[in-house]
Amino acid sequence: MKKFLGEDFLLTNKVAEELYFNHAQKMPIIDYHNHLLPQQIADNKQFNNITEAWLEGDHYKWRAMRANGIDEKYITGNATAKDKFLKWGETAPQTLRNPLYHWSHLELQRYFGIKELLSPKTASDIYDGTNEMLRTSGFSCQGLLNKMHVKLLCTTDDPADNLAHHQQIAKSSFAIKVLPSFRPDKALGVDKPTTYNKYLNTLEKSAGTAINTLDNLLEALQKRIDFFDANGCRISDLGFNTIPLLSDNNSDISSNFEKVRAGKSLTSFETEQLQAYILLELCKMYHAKGWTQQFHLGALRNNNERGLRELGPDSGYDSIGDFNHAIPLSKFLNTLDNTNQLAKTILYNLNPRDNDLFATMTGNFNDGNIKGKIQFGTGWWFMDQKMGMENQLNSLSSIGLLSLFIGMLTDSRSFLSFPRHEYFRRILCNLLGTDVVNGALPNDMELLGTMVENICYNNAKNYFGFDLD
């Protein structure tokens, strides 16, 4: 019987162990998509307690606590930090076979050296022990990143952001590179005129230009892209249900933008046309800069109206959607490719039924100029667990080239989430090792070891063009 979270955790054979310990484990981390706050890195924030560091903003844990019958007071409410943690300690044993059980105990071990299982019996001591460590300099935000052998990370930033904290980090002695990424979701939010116009007023100030027409908007976005690029940005991102489909009948797009700017609502068709047009123009700008564009597709957000009303978005009320991606995604990528303006692209899928769809779609638009130009991104959100990662890896292996895959990211708001890279690497090595044991792959450690090192680090470094020497 194997020991829980022992050295051979998730590694079921000797070949997998050799691949992990001799190749994957030693590779640094490039975390090219997360939601860490650059201000906390710039200020080298010291967390007050483990609740603040571990539970605040973690809607994975919030969902589990609600499912366990925990009152909202102890989740996002006004209970004390310790009482909130004790309620998480009460919930943790109920998460057996949920990835939270693995992640939580990996994080306790890798950051704090705590090997006890989190439970109602141990929660109080774990709370006190981790808090004592969090008060020391090695457990500041920068210290936590240093513990995980991180070389570079990319935060998620709005076009209107002044990037002052990124500039502060760049001028500091902090060895880890922290770069912005361009997330223009709000610039596409034309379906809510009141909110959208407030945002455009903010964007006007950042860009230093009035936004009264669609051309004005595109000019402002180009200025912000230029500014982000000058501050090291090389990646964009977008979170949509599905890619909007631009119709041939789109002559009213400019006037529809002006209608929104006047506070008037559009029809669903008009909304989609305007969003599609703005997005296509943005993607052309990304291509001109040599950036990579990311698309996170398939989330059904804000299902619980009462939860949204009381707590706002990103509070644990989102789920997997069942959208039709093939035709709009194909036409969108084809429109850009037709004029040779398709940037390097990463497609993230949230519904496992669509894994093969996404994997085959990437192959349609590789043009031989860039290795792995169109990527099927790693298991995302509800899919960033063992089964989800294996499904994504299997689809990619069967339909594309796993050897060119750019690997894992945290997609997290927590500085304690970086063991997810280890989790992914163990899963990857076990998948390959099992194939060797079964005779499906050659027992060639030079061939397989190089592949593992590339997926864990080298492919991402080369794909994004990061200067890490």
Beta strands, then each sheet from edge to edge (+ up, - down):
strand 1: 29-31
strand 2: 150-154
strand 3: 177-179
strand 4: 235-240
strand 5: 292-297
strand 6: 299-300
strand 7: 319-320
strand 8: 344-349
strand 9: 374-376
sheet 1: 1+ 2+ 3+
sheet 2: 4+ 5+ 8+ 9+
sheet 3: 6+ 7-
end
